[in-house]
Amino acid sequence: MSWPNRITVTRLLMVPVFVLLLLNAREHWGYRYGAAALAGLLGLADAVDGILARRTGTVTKVGSILDPLADYALTISAMVTLSIPGILSDDRTLFLPYWVSVTLVSRALFMLGGMIILYLLCGVFQGLPSVTGKAATVMQIVVVLVTCASPDLLRWLGDWAWTVLYAVWGVTVLLAVLSLLGYIRVGSKLLAAGGHTE
């Protein structure tokens, strides 16, 4: 197994660890920040395995399947878990708003479904990278980081913390929707062309 694929498999295996850290976040602040740190590392590993695969010429079909699966596994797990009321502290009003989690989870499921359709109809299983898509991916990690830190942000910044949180959440949702629309356009062209790009 190539090193990029090993990194990707490790990313997948770390998702349950991330969820377990979040589920214990109310017990001690260290769990919250442990989950945030792990999410940041997994996001960094996502960039590293892609760069490494391209530079070493080890892009494989298995890797092209596992990489987006690892992305979506982290996204869906993070958004669902962070949306549980009281997951981060004793304050049950502090959690990731449903309009954020539903949007981001729906995007991940829609894109995964689209990739499966492309594979079944055209024999192509690949990501459809775009600037807005990459920006949305980065912002999703930022969402995890600031949401995990939200109990402390509220203590340090008071009501200003809500401004920060809603700004991050809003920008992320906007980028997610814009990138999804772009993926739909590109995916439609791939389907029309039988899976071949111009």
N, C-alpha and C positions, 0 to 999 in steps of 0.2 A: 504494500500500500504506500502510495506517495505521501510525502510530508504534508502537502496541502490537504489531502483527504484525511490524514490523521488529525490535523487541526480541526477540520470540520466535524469529524466524529466526536472529538473531545467537546466541541461546542454543544453538540446534541446531548451528550452525557451530562453536561453541566446544567442543563435546563432544570431537571428535577431538584438539584442542589439549590439553585436560585429560588425555586418555589418554596422549598422547605425553609430557607432563610426568611423569606417574606412571611410565611405562616407563623413564624416565631417572633416577628418584628415587635409585637406588643410587649414581649418579655424583657427585652433589653435593646437599647439603641444600637448596639453593635450588630445585631442581626439586620437592621435596616440598612446600615452602611455597608455591611458585608454583601448584602444583595445588590446594592447600588454599585459597589466596586466590581462585583462579578459581572454585572450587566455591562459595565464599561469595558472590562477585559474581553468579554465575548464580542462586543462590537468592534473592538480593536482587532481581535483574532479574525473576524469576518473580513476585514480589509487586508490583513496580512496573508491569509490563505489564498485570496484571489490574486494578489500581486505576485506571490510566490509561484502559483501555478502558471501564470502567464510568462514570468521571467525564466522559469526552468523548463517551459514547454511540457508541463505535466497536467494540462487540462484534460480531464477524462469525463466520460459519460456519467460515471458514478458520482464524480465530484459535482457535475452540473446538476445532478438530482439532489444530492445531499445538502449542498450549500443553501439553496432556497428553503429546503425543509428545516434546516437549523435556524434560519432567519425567522421563519413563520412560527416555529415552535416557541422561540423566545418571545416574539411579539405577542402571540395569543396567550401564552402562560402569564406574561407580565401584566397585560391589560386586564385579563380576567381576575387575577389575584389582587391587583391593586384596586379593583372596583368593589371589593368586599368591604362593607361598612365596618369601621373599627379595626381594619387590618393593621394599621400603622401605629395606633395609639388608643387610649381609652376613649378618645373623642370619636364617637361613631359618625359624626358629620364630616370627618376628614377622610376622604377616599377619592380615587380617580373618578371624575364624573362619567356617567354612562354615555353621554353624547361623544365623549372622547374614546372610551373603550369600545363601544359598539362600532364606531366609524373605523377604527384601526383594525379591529378583529375582522370586520366585514371585508375590508380591503385585502387583508392577508388571505382570507378564505377565497375571495373572488379571484385573486391573482393565482393562487394555487390551483383553483379549478380551471382557470384559463390555461395554465401550463399543461395540465392533464389533457385538456381538450386538444391543444396544439399537438401533443404527443400522440394521442389516439388517431387524430385525423391526418396529421402531416409527418408523424415520426420524429418530431422535433421537441426536445425537452430542454428548454433553455430560459435563462432570465432575459428580461428585456430592459437593460440598464438605461437610465436617463438621468439628467442632472437633478430634476425634481424628485425622482425616485431615490437617488442617493441622499439628497438633502432630507427627504422624509425619513429615511432609515436612520440617519444621524440624529434627527430630532426625536425619534421614538426612544432612542437611548437617553437623550436629554430629559424626556418626559419621565422615564423611570428614575433618573437621578434626582430631579427636583421634587418629584412626588414622594420618593423615599425620604428626602430631607425636609418635607413640608412641615412636620411638627416643630422642628427647630427653626425653620424659616419664619413660621408664625410667631414663635417666641422672640426671635431676634428683630424681625421687621414689622411686626404687628399687622395691621390691615394692608400694608404695602406688599406683604407676601402674596396676598390673593391676586394683586395686579401682576406680579411675576408669574404666578402659577397659571393664571388664565391666559396670559400672553403666550407662554410656552405651549400650553394645550391648544390654543386657537391657531397658532402658526403651524403646529404639527398637523392638525386636522386639515387645514387648508392645503398644505403640501401633499398630504396623503390623497386627498380628493383629486388635486391637479395631476399628480403622478398616475393615479388610477385611470383617469380619462386618457392620458397619454398612452398608457399600456393597452387600453382598449383599442385605441386607434392603430397602434403598431401591430397588435395581435390580429386585428381584423385584416390588415394588409398581408400579414403572414399567411393567414388562412386562405385569402383570395389567391395568393401566389403559390399555394401548396407547400408552405413552409420555407420558401427560399427568399432571402433578403435580396434587395437590389444591389 
